[in-house]
């Protein structure tokens, strides 16, 4: 193996555990005599284009331990799509700097950047090993059991929705309907996670609307009315990207959606629109909440298994790169049977870039609009133990005195 430097970058929306992957990369790289230097790119490929590179080998163990539990991206992140000319420019810089291994921590779009860079390097003579580390709260990367970042955000959503349910139950005489809008792009993994702390019909959410199911206004209103009549309140969790049968986003409300550098729409307003719909059609007060980027940075809700696996993914990326693997992403495999056990492998980036893994239809009940046991069994080990449980007073049957 030719001795050279290792460069690592972070990209895309940050998570509670993206820095754990970074620390995993640094720690593993420091153990290898084949790596002559450990560098970090400031703000992902943007830093590579500008030559903004830092020496990570100077960081001490105590700092790294703290950084591993720090949310957001310690190196800085970006959402920049490389042009063909920029790919060639980045590749030339890496060769001039003596970089032989490039580790990119990110999601779908980051995998695309890593794949294009790896392919260009191979076409021009090789010498560069490119390995991607998965990162996305959306949990939508294919061919891996799950993605670092998902478990912690799932934990946040399950906890916040459970707490919101208790508050809505208390305030049902004033505002009996609450609608919570969560992230997830085009996959329903995050909305479904809202049910992880649900233990009875009285616990929130009463129902969920993931993006895989076309929004049906009549069904939505029927479910709201049904729960109001049954228990007197209703908490609904919706994806920010829910669309009607014609593919029109509820959040658009007739407006043209703003798009990011990769063409993904920035949608706002689904929960707000649905609240107005409830007020107009059901004639009760409704409120909405949208945690926004808080759900991917709330470090108080970090899942310990998520943190541990994110760090391991970073370490395995370096191991695979040193063994000569390239143009690939680290993936996690769940062992079959009882208990929860994970192993690590790689898959070609060509199978990851610009692809999405949706919530399986068999894991969601379209009648109740709640996830089935198969999903709950899948997601609970990722979110971790100790989710909220809110008991109720045993005798709340009021009588006049």
C-alpha positions as CSV (number, residue, x, y, z in Angstrom):
1,X,0.0,0.0,0.0
2,X,1.4,3.4,-1.0
3,X,2.0,5.6,1.9
4,X,-0.1,8.8,1.8
5,X,-2.4,11.2,3.6
6,X,-6.0,10.6,4.5
7,X,-8.5,13.4,4.0
8,X,-11.9,13.4,5.6
9,X,-14.9,15.7,5.0
10,X,-18.5,16.1,6.3
11,X,-21.5,17.0,4.1
12,X,-25.2,17.4,4.1
13,X,-27.6,18.0,7.0
14,X,-25.8,17.5,10.4
15,X,-26.9,14.9,13.0
16,X,-26.3,14.3,16.7
17,X,-23.7,11.6,15.8
18,X,-21.9,12.8,12.6
19,X,-18.9,13.8,14.7
20,X,-18.7,10.4,16.2
21,X,-18.0,9.1,12.7
22,X,-15.4,11.8,12.3
23,X,-13.7,10.7,15.5
24,X,-13.9,7.1,14.4
25,X,-12.0,8.0,11.2
26,X,-9.3,10.0,13.0
27,X,-8.7,7.4,15.7
28,X,-8.5,4.5,13.2
29,X,-6.2,6.5,10.8
30,X,-3.9,7.3,13.7
31,X,-3.2,3.6,14.2
32,X,-1.9,3.0,10.7
33,X,1.7,3.4,9.6
34,X,0.5,3.6,6.0
35,X,-1.1,7.0,6.7
36,X,1.4,9.9,6.7
37,X,-1.1,12.6,7.7
38,X,-4.7,13.0,8.8
39,X,-6.3,16.1,7.2
40,X,-9.8,17.5,7.4
41,X,-11.6,19.5,4.7
42,X,-13.5,22.5,6.0
43,X,-17.1,22.4,4.8
44,X,-16.7,19.3,2.7
45,X,-16.0,19.6,-1.0
46,X,-16.2,23.4,-0.7
47,X,-13.1,23.4,1.4
48,X,-11.4,21.1,-1.0
49,X,-12.1,23.5,-3.8
50,X,-10.8,26.4,-1.8
51,X,-7.8,24.6,-0.3
52,X,-9.2,25.0,3.2
53,X,-7.6,22.0,4.9
54,X,-6.8,21.5,8.6
55,X,-4.4,19.1,10.3
56,X,-6.4,16.7,12.5
57,X,-3.5,14.7,13.8
58,X,-2.8,17.6,16.3
59,X,-6.1,17.0,18.1
60,X,-5.6,15.3,21.5
61,X,-7.6,12.3,22.8
62,X,-9.6,14.3,25.3
63,X,-10.8,16.8,22.7
64,X,-11.8,14.0,20.4
65,X,-13.8,12.2,23.1
66,X,-15.7,15.5,23.6
67,X,-16.2,16.1,19.9
68,X,-17.6,12.6,19.4
69,X,-20.6,13.6,21.6
70,X,-21.0,17.1,20.0
71,X,-23.8,17.7,17.5
72,X,-23.4,19.5,14.2
73,X,-20.4,19.0,12.0
74,X,-17.1,19.9,13.7
75,X,-15.4,20.4,10.3
76,X,-18.3,22.3,8.9
77,X,-20.7,20.9,6.3
78,X,-22.0,21.9,2.8
79,X,-24.6,21.2,0.2
80,X,-22.5,21.7,-2.9
81,X,-22.9,19.7,-6.1
82,X,-19.6,19.3,-7.9
83,X,-19.5,20.2,-11.6
84,X,-17.4,18.0,-13.9
85,X,-14.8,20.7,-14.0
86,X,-14.7,20.9,-10.2
87,X,-14.3,17.1,-9.9
88,X,-11.2,17.3,-12.1
89,X,-10.0,20.3,-10.0
90,X,-10.5,18.5,-6.7
91,X,-8.8,15.4,-8.0
92,X,-5.7,17.4,-9.1
93,X,-5.5,19.1,-5.7
94,X,-5.7,15.7,-3.9
95,X,-2.8,14.4,-6.0
96,X,-0.8,17.5,-5.3
97,X,-1.4,17.2,-1.6
98,X,-0.4,13.5,-1.6
99,X,-3.8,12.3,-0.5
100,X,-4.3,8.5,-1.1
101,X,-7.4,8.0,1.0
102,X,-10.6,10.1,1.0
103,X,-13.4,9.5,3.5
104,X,-16.6,11.4,3.0
105,X,-19.3,11.4,5.7
106,X,-22.7,12.2,4.3
107,X,-26.0,11.0,2.8
108,X,-27.4,10.4,-0.7
109,X,-26.0,13.5,-2.3
110,X,-22.6,13.1,-0.6
111,X,-22.5,9.5,-2.0
112,X,-23.0,10.9,-5.4
113,X,-20.0,13.3,-5.0
114,X,-17.8,10.6,-3.6
115,X,-18.8,8.2,-6.5
116,X,-18.0,10.8,-9.2
117,X,-14.7,11.6,-7.6
118,X,-13.8,7.9,-7.3
119,X,-14.7,7.2,-10.9
120,X,-12.7,10.2,-12.2
121,X,-9.7,9.0,-10.1
122,X,-9.9,5.5,-11.6
123,X,-10.3,6.8,-15.1
124,X,-7.1,8.9,-14.7
125,X,-4.9,6.2,-13.3
126,X,-6.1,5.5,-9.8
127,X,-4.1,6.0,-6.7
128,X,-7.1,7.3,-4.6
129,X,-9.3,5.2,-2.4
130,X,-12.7,6.8,-1.7
131,X,-15.0,5.4,1.0
132,X,-18.3,7.0,2.1
133,X,-19.6,6.9,5.6
134,X,-23.4,6.9,5.8
135,X,-25.1,9.8,7.6
136,X,-28.7,10.7,7.4
137,X,-31.6,11.1,9.9
138,X,-34.0,10.2,7.0
139,X,-32.7,6.6,7.1
140,X,-33.3,6.4,3.4
141,X,-29.9,5.0,2.1
142,X,-30.4,1.6,0.4
143,X,-28.6,-1.6,1.2
144,X,-27.8,-0.8,4.8
145,X,-30.0,-1.9,7.8
146,X,-30.1,1.7,9.0
147,X,-28.1,5.0,8.9
148,X,-26.2,6.7,11.7
149,X,-28.2,9.7,12.8
150,X,-31.6,8.0,12.4
151,X,-31.7,6.4,15.9
152,X,-31.1,9.6,17.7
153,X,-33.6,11.6,15.8
154,X,-36.1,8.8,16.1
155,X,-35.6,9.0,19.8
156,X,-36.2,12.7,19.8
157,X,-39.4,12.4,17.8
158,X,-40.8,9.6,19.9
159,X,-40.0,11.5,23.1
160,X,-41.4,14.9,22.0
161,X,-44.5,13.4,20.6
162,X,-45.2,11.4,23.8
163,X,-44.8,14.6,25.8
164,X,-47.0,16.6,23.4
165,X,-49.7,14.0,23.7
166,X,-49.8,14.4,27.5
167,X,-50.1,18.2,27.0
168,X,-52.8,17.9,24.4
169,X,-54.8,15.5,26.5
170,X,-54.6,18.0,29.3
171,X,-55.7,20.9,27.1
172,X,-58.4,19.1,25.1
173,X,-61.1,21.4,26.3
174,X,-59.2,24.3,24.7
175,X,-57.1,23.0,21.8
176,X,-58.0,19.3,21.2
177,X,-56.0,18.8,18.0
178,X,-52.2,19.0,17.6
179,X,-50.4,18.4,14.4
180,X,-46.6,17.8,14.4
181,X,-44.6,18.1,11.2
182,X,-41.3,16.1,11.0
183,X,-38.5,15.6,8.5
184,X,-37.8,12.6,6.4
185,X,-37.7,13.8,2.8
186,X,-39.6,11.1,0.8
187,X,-39.4,8.3,3.3
188,X,-41.6,7.6,6.3
189,X,-38.9,6.3,8.7
190,X,-39.0,9.4,10.9
191,X,-42.8,9.9,11.0
192,X,-43.2,6.3,11.9
193,X,-40.8,6.6,14.8
194,X,-43.3,8.9,16.5
195,X,-45.1,5.7,17.6
196,X,-42.1,4.2,19.5
197,X,-43.3,5.4,22.9
198,X,-47.0,4.7,22.2
199,X,-48.4,2.1,24.6
200,X,-52.2,2.6,24.4
201,X,-54.8,4.4,22.2
202,X,-54.7,7.3,24.7
203,X,-51.0,7.9,24.0
204,X,-49.9,10.1,21.1
205,X,-49.8,9.9,18.2
206,X,-53.4,8.9,17.3
207,X,-52.3,8.5,13.7
208,X,-49.4,9.3,11.3
209,X,-49.2,10.3,7.7
210,X,-46.0,9.3,6.0
211,X,-44.9,10.5,2.5
212,X,-45.4,7.0,0.9
213,X,-49.2,7.3,1.3
214,X,-50.9,10.0,-0.9
215,X,-52.7,12.5,1.3
216,X,-56.5,12.1,1.3
217,X,-58.3,15.1,2.8
218,X,-61.5,13.2,3.5
219,X,-59.8,10.4,5.2
220,X,-57.7,12.8,7.3
221,X,-60.7,14.6,8.5
222,X,-62.6,11.4,9.2
223,X,-59.8,10.1,11.4
224,X,-59.6,13.4,13.3
225,X,-63.3,13.4,13.9
226,X,-63.2,9.8,15.0
227,X,-60.5,10.3,17.6
228,X,-62.2,13.5,18.9
229,X,-65.4,11.5,19.4
230,X,-63.6,8.6,21.0
231,X,-61.1,10.2,23.4
232,X,-61.7,13.9,23.1
233,X,-58.3,14.9,21.5
234,X,-56.1,13.9,18.6
235,X,-52.3,14.2,18.0
236,X,-51.3,13.7,14.3
237,X,-47.7,13.4,13.0
238,X,-47.1,14.2,9.4
239,X,-44.1,14.2,7.1
240,X,-43.2,17.6,5.7
241,X,-43.3,16.1,2.2
242,X,-46.8,14.6,2.1
243,X,-48.4,14.9,-1.3
244,X,-51.8,14.3,-2.7
245,X,-52.7,11.6,-5.3
246,X,-51.5,13.9,-8.1
247,X,-48.1,14.4,-6.5
248,X,-48.8,18.0,-5.3
249,X,-47.1,18.8,-2.0
250,X,-49.6,19.8,0.8
251,X,-46.9,22.2,2.0
252,X,-46.8,24.0,-1.3
253,X,-50.4,25.3,-1.0
254,X,-50.2,26.4,-4.6
255,X,-46.8,28.0,-4.3
256,X,-43.7,27.1,-6.2
257,X,-41.2,25.3,-3.9
258,X,-37.7,26.6,-3.4
259,X,-35.1,23.9,-4.3
260,X,-31.5,23.2,-3.0
261,X,-28.4,22.6,-5.1
262,X,-29.4,19.0,-5.7
263,X,-32.9,19.8,-6.8
264,X,-34.7,18.8,-3.6
265,X,-37.7,21.0,-2.7
266,X,-37.6,23.0,0.5
267,X,-41.2,22.5,1.7
268,X,-42.8,24.4,4.5
269,X,-46.3,24.6,5.9
270,X,-47.9,21.1,5.8
271,X,-48.8,21.2,9.5
272,X,-49.9,24.8,9.4
273,X,-52.1,24.1,6.4
274,X,-53.7,21.0,8.1
275,X,-54.4,23.0,11.2
276,X,-56.4,25.5,9.2
277,X,-58.2,22.6,7.5
278,X,-59.2,21.2,10.9
279,X,-60.4,24.6,12.1
280,X,-62.4,25.1,9.0
281,X,-63.9,21.6,8.5
282,X,-64.1,20.2,12.1
283,X,-64.7,23.6,13.8
284,X,-62.3,23.0,16.7
285,X,-59.1,24.8,17.7
286,X,-55.9,23.1,16.5
287,X,-52.2,23.9,17.0
288,X,-49.1,22.8,15.1
289,X,-45.5,22.3,15.9
290,X,-42.5,21.9,13.6
291,X,-39.2,21.1,15.3
292,X,-37.3,21.7,12.1
293,X,-33.5,21.2,12.3
294,X,-33.8,20.9,16.1
295,X,-34.7,17.2,15.6
296,X,-31.3,16.5,14.1
297,X,-29.2,18.4,16.6
298,X,-30.8,17.8,20.0
299,X,-27.8,16.1,21.7
300,X,-29.8,15.5,24.9
301,X,-31.8,12.8,23.0
302,X,-28.8,11.0,21.5
303,X,-29.1,7.2,21.3
304,X,-26.1,5.4,22.7
305,X,-26.3,2.7,20.1
306,X,-26.5,5.3,17.4
307,X,-23.4,7.0,18.8
308,X,-21.5,3.8,19.1
309,X,-22.3,2.6,15.6
310,X,-21.6,6.0,14.0
311,X,-18.1,5.9,15.5
312,X,-17.6,2.3,14.3
313,X,-18.7,3.2,10.7
314,X,-16.0,5.9,10.6
315,X,-13.4,3.4,11.8
316,X,-14.5,0.7,9.3
317,X,-14.3,3.2,6.5
318,X,-10.5,3.6,7.2
319,X,-10.0,-0.1,7.5
320,X,-11.7,-0.8,4.2
321,X,-9.7,2.0,2.5
322,X,-6.4,0.6,3.8
323,X,-7.4,-2.8,2.4
324,X,-7.8,-1.4,-1.0
325,X,-11.5,-0.9,-1.3
326,X,-12.8,2.2,-3.1
327,X,-15.9,3.7,-4.6
328,X,-17.9,2.1,-1.8
329,X,-20.0,3.0,1.3
330,X,-19.9,1.4,4.7
331,X,-23.1,-0.4,5.5
332,X,-24.5,-2.1,8.6
333,X,-26.0,-5.7,8.5
334,X,-28.4,-6.8,11.2
335,X,-28.0,-10.5,12.3
336,X,-31.2,-12.5,12.1
337,X,-32.9,-14.0,15.1
338,X,-33.4,-12.7,18.6
339,X,-31.3,-9.9,20.1
340,X,-29.7,-7.0,18.3
341,X,-26.3,-7.5,16.6
342,X,-24.7,-5.5,13.8
343,X,-21.8,-6.2,11.5
344,X,-20.1,-3.9,8.9
345,X,-19.5,-4.3,5.2
346,X,-19.3,-2.2,2.1
347,X,-21.5,-1.8,-1.1
348,X,-20.6,0.0,-4.3
349,X,-21.4,3.7,-4.3
350,X,-23.1,3.4,-7.7
351,X,-25.9,1.5,-5.9
352,X,-26.3,4.2,-3.3
353,X,-25.9,7.6,-5.0
354,X,-29.2,9.3,-5.7
355,X,-31.3,6.3,-4.5
356,X,-33.8,6.2,-1.7
357,X,-35.1,3.4,0.6
358,X,-38.8,3.9,1.5
359,X,-40.7,2.6,4.5
360,X,-41.9,-0.9,3.5
361,X,-45.6,-1.0,2.9
362,X,-46.0,-4.1,5.0
363,X,-44.7,-2.2,8.0
364,X,-47.5,0.4,8.0
365,X,-51.3,-0.2,8.5
366,X,-53.2,2.1,6.2
367,X,-56.4,1.5,8.1
368,X,-55.2,2.8,11.5
369,X,-52.4,4.9,9.9
370,X,-50.0,3.6,12.4
371,X,-46.8,1.4,12.0
372,X,-47.1,-2.3,12.6
373,X,-45.1,-4.4,15.1
374,X,-42.4,-5.2,12.4
375,X,-41.4,-1.6,12.3
376,X,-41.4,-1.1,16.0
377,X,-39.2,-4.2,16.5
378,X,-36.9,-2.8,13.9
379,X,-36.6,0.7,15.2
380,X,-36.6,0.3,19.0
381,X,-33.0,-0.9,19.3
382,X,-31.9,2.1,17.2
383,X,-33.7,4.6,19.4
384,X,-32.6,3.0,22.6
385,X,-34.2,2.3,25.9
386,X,-35.9,4.7,28.4
387,X,-38.5,6.3,26.1
388,X,-41.1,8.4,28.0
389,X,-44.0,6.6,29.8
390,X,-46.7,8.9,31.1
391,X,-49.0,7.2,33.6
392,X,-52.4,8.6,34.3
393,X,-54.3,9.1,37.6
394,X,-56.4,6.0,38.3
395,X,-59.6,7.7,39.2
396,X,-60.4,10.8,37.1
397,X,-64.2,10.3,37.1
398,X,-65.3,13.7,38.4
399,X,-68.5,14.1,40.3
400,X,-70.3,17.1,41.6
401,X,-70.1,17.9,45.3
